[in-house]
Amino acid sequence: MNIKYLWLMLFLLLNTPTSIAKQLVVTEILPPYQFYQENNVLSGFSLEVMEEVFKITDDDIDLQVLPWARAYRTVLNKPNTLIFSLSRSLLREKLFIWGGKLTTDFDYAWGLKENFQTPITQLEQLRKYKIALTNLTSTDQYFKQKKYPDVYEVVSQDHGLKMLILNRVDVIIGMKNPLKARAKILNLDFDKLKSIIPITPVDLYFAFSLNTDKKIVNKYREAYKEIVKNGTLTKLKIKWDVQ
C-alpha cells in the first residue's frame, strides 16, 4: 500500500470528530410543568423552558422521564446529570449544583372536605393524622426530619391521591395545579378535596449532580440568563399561567 495513502488514512482517523456524549437530563411527570399530552408528546411549562435553554447550549440531549425516586437517585449518583423540576430546600441545598429558577408554586396539606370541617391552624395538628408522602420529595424529607408518626411513603403522588379518596390516609401534600391535573387524569373528583393548611413556597429549579463539570454548569447558567434577559421565560410563564 502506498505510504502516502497510509498517512492520509491516519490523518483522517485522527481528525475525524468522535461522537460527543449526550447530556443526560432526567425528569418526572409533574403536570403542568412536564407531562404527556394525549398524543404521547411530552409537554409543559418547565419542559418548554428547558428546550429554550437546550437551543442555546446546542447539546445533544438524552432526556429520560423516570419515576421521581429513580430520577432523584440518578442525579445524586451519576456525574454530569441535569434534573428538572427540582424543588429547592434547605435540606437539599448542598446536595446539588443549582442552575436556574423555573417558577414558584406552593405546597398545601390536602384532605377530604368531609373529614376536615374544623380548621387546621398549625402544622403540629397534622401529627395525629395519617399522611401519604411521595418518596424522596422535599416534603417527604421535611416530615421525616420532624419525626411525624404516621407517614406513609408512596412511589408517586397518584398513589397518595388514590389512598386519600379511598380514606386510607387522611392527608396528602402537594401543589394545587399538579394535584388537580393528576385528579383529572385519574378520573377522580378534585372537588372532594380541601386545602387544609399551607406548608411552604416551592421554588422549582433545574439543577446538576455535585460532580458535574463546571464548564457544563456555567454553559447552562449563561443560557438561562439569556432567556431571562430576552423575555422568553416571562412569555412562557404567561403562556402556561404560572408565577
C-alpha positions as CSV (number, residue, x, y, z in Angstrom):
1,M,0.0,0.0,0.0
2,N,1.3,3.5,-0.9
3,I,2.9,5.2,2.1
4,K,1.2,8.5,1.2
5,Y,-2.2,6.7,1.3
6,L,-1.4,5.3,4.8
7,W,-0.5,8.8,6.1
8,L,-3.7,10.1,4.6
9,M,-5.8,7.4,6.4
10,L,-4.0,8.1,9.7
11,F,-4.7,11.8,9.3
12,L,-8.4,11.3,8.7
13,L,-8.7,8.9,11.6
14,L,-7.0,11.3,14.0
15,N,-9.0,14.4,12.8
16,T,-12.5,12.8,12.5
17,P,-14.7,14.1,15.3
18,T,-15.6,11.4,17.8
19,S,-19.1,11.0,18.9
20,I,-20.0,13.5,21.6
21,A,-21.6,12.2,24.7
22,K,-25.2,13.3,25.1
23,Q,-26.2,15.5,28.0
24,L,-28.2,13.3,30.4
25,V,-31.4,15.0,31.6
26,V,-33.8,13.4,34.0
27,T,-37.3,14.4,34.9
28,E,-40.7,13.1,36.2
29,I,-44.3,13.6,35.2
30,L,-45.5,16.6,37.1
31,P,-48.3,18.5,35.3
32,P,-48.5,21.3,34.3
33,Y,-44.7,21.5,34.4
34,Q,-43.9,18.4,32.5
35,F,-46.5,15.8,31.3
36,Y,-47.6,13.7,28.4
37,Q,-50.3,15.1,26.1
38,E,-53.0,12.8,24.6
39,N,-50.7,12.2,21.6
40,N,-48.0,11.0,24.0
41,V,-45.8,14.0,23.3
42,L,-44.0,15.4,26.3
43,S,-45.1,19.0,27.0
44,G,-45.4,21.5,29.9
45,F,-44.0,24.8,31.2
46,S,-40.7,23.5,32.6
47,L,-40.1,21.4,29.5
48,E,-40.5,24.4,27.2
49,V,-38.2,26.5,29.4
50,M,-35.5,23.7,29.2
51,E,-36.0,23.4,25.5
52,E,-35.2,27.1,25.1
53,V,-32.1,26.5,27.2
54,F,-31.1,23.5,25.1
55,K,-31.4,25.6,21.9
56,I,-28.7,27.9,23.3
57,T,-26.4,25.3,24.7
58,D,-26.8,23.3,21.4
59,D,-26.2,20.0,23.2
60,D,-27.4,16.6,22.1
61,I,-29.9,15.7,24.9
62,D,-30.7,12.3,26.4
63,L,-34.0,13.1,28.2
64,Q,-35.3,10.4,30.4
65,V,-38.7,10.5,32.0
66,L,-38.5,8.4,35.2
67,P,-40.4,7.8,38.4
68,W,-39.4,10.5,40.9
69,A,-37.3,8.5,43.3
70,R,-35.3,7.0,40.4
71,A,-34.7,10.4,38.8
72,Y,-33.7,11.8,42.2
73,R,-31.2,9.0,42.9
74,T,-29.8,9.3,39.3
75,V,-28.9,12.9,39.7
76,L,-27.4,12.2,43.2
77,N,-25.1,9.5,41.9
78,K,-24.4,10.0,38.2
79,P,-21.9,12.7,37.1
80,N,-22.8,15.5,34.7
81,T,-26.6,14.9,35.1
82,L,-29.2,17.6,34.9
83,I,-32.6,17.3,36.6
84,F,-35.8,19.4,36.4
85,S,-38.2,20.4,38.0
86,L,-36.5,20.1,41.4
87,S,-37.8,22.0,44.5
88,R,-35.0,23.8,46.3
89,S,-35.0,23.4,50.1
90,L,-32.5,23.8,53.0
91,L,-32.2,20.0,53.2
92,R,-31.2,19.8,49.6
93,E,-29.1,23.0,49.3
94,K,-25.7,21.2,49.5
95,L,-26.8,18.1,47.6
96,F,-26.9,19.7,44.1
97,I,-25.5,22.4,42.0
98,W,-28.4,24.8,41.3
99,G,-28.8,26.0,37.8
100,G,-31.7,28.4,37.3
101,K,-35.1,29.0,38.9
102,L,-38.1,27.9,36.7
103,T,-41.0,29.1,38.8
104,T,-42.6,29.2,42.3
105,D,-45.5,27.2,43.4
106,F,-46.9,26.4,46.9
107,D,-47.3,23.2,48.8
108,Y,-50.5,22.6,50.8
109,A,-51.8,19.8,53.0
110,W,-54.9,18.3,51.5
111,G,-57.7,16.3,53.0
112,L,-61.3,15.3,52.1
113,K,-63.8,18.1,52.8
114,E,-66.0,15.7,54.8
115,N,-63.1,14.9,57.2
116,F,-62.0,18.5,57.9
117,Q,-64.9,20.6,59.0
118,T,-62.8,22.2,61.7
119,P,-60.0,24.5,60.5
120,I,-56.3,23.4,60.9
121,T,-54.2,26.4,62.0
122,Q,-50.8,24.8,62.8
123,L,-48.7,22.1,61.2
124,E,-48.3,20.4,64.5
125,Q,-52.0,19.5,64.4
126,L,-51.3,17.1,61.5
127,R,-49.3,14.8,63.8
128,K,-52.5,12.9,64.7
129,Y,-53.3,12.2,61.1
130,K,-52.1,9.5,58.6
131,I,-50.1,11.4,55.9
132,A,-49.1,10.0,52.5
133,L,-45.9,11.4,51.1
134,T,-44.2,10.7,47.8
135,N,-40.8,9.1,48.5
136,L,-37.7,11.5,48.3
137,T,-39.8,14.6,47.7
138,S,-38.8,17.7,49.7
139,T,-42.0,17.4,51.8
140,D,-41.2,13.7,52.5
141,Q,-37.8,14.8,53.7
142,Y,-39.2,17.5,55.8
143,F,-41.9,15.5,57.6
144,K,-39.4,12.6,58.3
145,Q,-36.9,15.1,59.7
146,K,-39.7,16.4,62.0
147,K,-40.5,12.8,63.0
148,Y,-44.2,12.8,62.2
149,P,-45.5,9.4,63.5
150,D,-47.9,8.3,60.8
151,V,-46.1,8.9,57.5
152,Y,-46.8,6.5,54.6
153,E,-44.3,6.8,51.8
154,V,-45.7,6.1,48.3
155,V,-43.9,5.9,44.9
156,S,-45.9,8.6,43.3
157,Q,-48.5,11.3,44.1
158,D,-51.0,9.3,42.1
159,H,-50.9,6.6,44.8
160,G,-51.3,9.1,47.6
161,L,-54.2,10.8,45.9
162,K,-56.0,7.4,45.4
163,M,-55.4,6.5,49.0
164,L,-56.9,9.8,50.1
165,I,-60.0,9.4,48.0
166,L,-60.4,5.9,49.5
167,N,-60.0,7.2,53.0
168,R,-56.9,5.0,53.6
169,V,-54.9,8.1,54.6
170,D,-56.1,11.5,56.0
171,V,-53.7,13.9,54.4
172,I,-51.5,14.3,51.3
173,I,-49.1,17.1,50.5
174,G,-48.9,18.7,47.1
175,M,-49.2,21.8,44.8
176,K,-52.6,22.6,43.6
177,N,-52.1,22.7,39.8
178,P,-50.2,19.3,39.6
179,L,-52.7,17.7,42.0
180,K,-55.7,18.9,40.1
181,A,-54.2,17.7,36.8
182,R,-53.5,14.3,38.3
183,A,-57.0,14.0,39.6
184,K,-58.4,14.7,36.1
185,I,-56.1,12.1,34.5
186,L,-57.1,9.5,37.1
187,N,-60.8,10.5,36.8
188,L,-61.0,11.4,40.4
189,D,-63.2,14.2,41.8
190,F,-60.8,17.0,42.8
191,D,-63.7,19.0,44.3
192,K,-63.9,16.4,47.2
193,L,-60.5,17.8,48.4
194,K,-59.8,20.7,50.6
195,S,-56.6,22.6,51.2
196,I,-56.2,22.3,54.9
197,I,-53.1,24.4,55.6
198,P,-50.3,25.9,53.5
199,I,-47.0,24.2,54.0
200,T,-44.3,26.2,52.2
201,P,-43.5,28.0,49.0
202,V,-41.8,25.7,46.4
203,D,-39.1,27.1,44.2
204,L,-38.7,24.8,41.2
205,Y,-35.2,24.7,39.6
206,F,-33.1,22.8,37.2
207,A,-30.0,21.5,38.9
208,F,-27.0,19.3,38.4
209,S,-25.3,16.5,40.2
210,L,-22.5,17.7,42.5
211,N,-19.8,16.1,40.4
212,T,-20.8,17.9,37.2
213,D,-18.1,19.6,35.1
214,K,-18.0,23.3,35.9
215,K,-18.0,24.1,32.2
216,I,-21.3,22.4,31.7
217,V,-22.8,24.2,34.7
218,N,-21.6,27.6,33.5
219,K,-22.8,27.0,30.0
220,Y,-26.4,26.2,31.2
221,R,-26.4,29.1,33.7
222,E,-25.4,31.5,30.9
223,A,-28.1,30.1,28.7
224,Y,-30.7,30.5,31.5
225,K,-29.6,34.2,32.0
226,E,-30.1,34.7,28.3
227,I,-33.7,33.5,28.2
228,V,-34.4,35.6,31.3
229,K,-32.9,38.7,29.7
230,N,-34.6,38.3,26.3
231,G,-38.0,37.8,27.9
232,T,-38.5,34.2,26.8
233,L,-39.0,33.0,30.4
234,T,-41.7,35.6,31.1
235,K,-43.5,34.8,27.9
236,L,-43.6,31.1,28.8
237,K,-44.9,31.9,32.3
238,I,-47.7,33.9,30.7
239,K,-48.5,31.1,28.2
240,W,-48.7,28.5,31.0
241,D,-50.2,30.8,33.6
242,V,-47.5,30.1,36.2
243,Q,-45.8,32.6,38.6
